[in-house]
Amino acid sequence: MKIDTVKLAHVMVNNNMKSNAVAAAAGITQSDFSLIRRGKRNCFLFTIGKIAKGLGVELEDITTNDNASQVAAPATPSPVEPPPLADPPKPKRKAKPREPPPAWVTDYEAYKKEGWGAILALTKDANWMQKMEEYHPRLNILKSIEKSWNTYWGTEEGWEKKKKVKVRTINWKSTIGRTLQFSGVYKTQDWRQ
């Protein structure tokens, strides 16, 4: 005896039940029921009985006999059913030990020290300074960098922003370069000319 997928589909439609509801009522997993419903997996008589009971129908309403001379199944299903065959468990990957966060993540003073050191190094990088002068010809680059540090990046608000990004190393060159357009200090002009 096995499940007749056509009969099963008719009963499900008549009872207005979806696969997940039938699986829950039968006490089997949705994935197992899906395979059974599509005829991709054979199941034990006990499981067929659970599905029929979940649908509120008789065994004959959802099954077909492979062999006409087969003896009818007992009315009470066997209480013990072997577990369904399952894929062997996948080996777990060993978790890499976490490195402690950099000092700047937990210590505001370390953040300020690292940031100011990086800014001083940037101001001594002649190529970078020249590029910034080309990109922002009307800005006083040194004053703009100092302003961006003092008004935002050197504050606890800037520190919190950097911590939210969850990087291990701060790219100060990129941070300051992007900030120049927002916190620019314009070169002074002599208006008397």
N, C-alpha and C positions, 0 to 999 in steps of 0.2 A: 504494500500500500504506500502510495506517495501522494504528495500534494498536486492537485490539478490546478495549474496556474490560472486557467480560464475561469473555473468555478470559483476559485479564491477571489479573483478580481470582481466577479459578479456579486458575490456576497459582500465584499467591501463596499461596492457602490450602493447596494441595497441598504446596507447598514449605515451608509454615509460616514465611513471610517477611513482615515488616512493611515498610511503605513506606521507612522510613529505612534498613533493611538492603538493600533492592533498590537504592535510590539510591546507597548507598555501594559496593555490588558493581558497579554500572554506571558508576561514576565521574562521576555528575552530581549536581547539588544536590538536596536534598530538596524544595525548593519547586518546582523544574522538574519533578521526577518526580511530585509531587502534582498539578500541573496536567495533565500528560500522562495520568496514571492516571484522572483524572476526565473526560478528553475535552475539557478546556478549552484545550489547546494541541496543535497539530500538531508533529511533529518529523521530522527527516531520517531517512532510512533508516539512516544510520550510527548515530544515537542509538538507533533501534529495535534494531539489532544489538547495541549495548552492553547494553541492557536484557535482551535475550534471553540473551546470554552471562552476565550477572550472575545470571539466574534458572536457568541451566543447561538451557535449552530451545532448540528451533529457532525461527526467525522465524515459521513458519507457526502455531506454537502460541499466539502472542499477537497475530497480525495478521489483517486481513481485506483483501481486494482490493476497491477501489472499482469497478474495471472488470475484468470477467472476461477480456477480451482483452488485458489488460496483460501485457507481457513480464515474465518472472520477473526478479527483481533479481539482480545478480551476487553470487556467493558471498562475495567479499571486499568489504567496504564501502570507500567512498572514504576515503582517509586524511585528507582535509581537509574539515572541516565549518565553515561560517561560525558565528561566535559567536551565541548566542541573543540575540534582541532584548531589551534591558533598558531600564528607565526611565532617562532622563537623570539624571545625578547632581544632587542638590540643592545649591544654593549654600551654602557654609559661612557661618555667621554670624561676623561679626568679633567677636572676644573684646574685651570692654571691658578697658581697662588696670586692673589691680588697684591700688586705693589702698593705701598703706602702712598697717599696723595702727596704731591709736591708741597713744600713748606708754605708756599704762598696761598694755597687753598685754605689752610686752617689758621694762618697767622697774617693779620693785616699788615703788621710792620714788615714782615718778610716780603709781602706783595709790594709795598711801597719801595722797599730797598731794591728789589728786582726791577720794578718798573722804572724808577728814576735812573738806575744804572744803565738800563737799556736805552733810555732817552738820551742820556749823556753820550753813549756810544753812537747813537744816530746822529747827533749834532756834529760829531767828529768825522762822520762818513761823508766825505766831500762829494762823491758821486750821487749819493741819495739826496743830499742837500741841494745839489745843482738841479737834479730832476724835479724836486719840489718847487724850486724857484721858477723853472720852466713851466710847470703845470699851474702855478699860482703866482704870476708875476706881480700882482698888486699886493700880495701878502708879505708881511714881515714873518718869515718862517720861524725864526727862533722864538719870537714873542707868541706866535700862534701855538707852537708846541708847548710853551710854558703855560699858556692860558688853558689849553685842553687838559694838561696835567692838573693844574691847580683847581680848575672848576669842575672836573668830572673824573678823569681816570685816576687821579691821586686821592680821591675821596672814597669813603666806605661804599657809596652808591656804585661807583665804578668797579670797585672790588667785587661787590655782590653780583654785578652784571657779568663779570668775567667768570665767576664761580658757576653761574647758571649755564654757561656754554660747555662746561665739563671737558675742558682740554687740559692736557698735562703741561703743555708749554705755550705761553702766550706769544703770539707773533706781534711784537710791539711795532715793528716797521709798518705792517699793514694797519694796525689799530690807529696809529698816529697819522699815517698817510690819509686814511679815510676821514679822520676827524678834522683835518685842516679846513675843509670846505665849510664846516659847521661852526668852528670856533676860531675863525680867522681874525687876525689883527692886521688891519690894513696899514700900509706904509704911510707915514706922515707926509703931507705935502705942504710946501710953503705957499700959502694962499695969497701972499703979498706980491707974487710975481706977475 
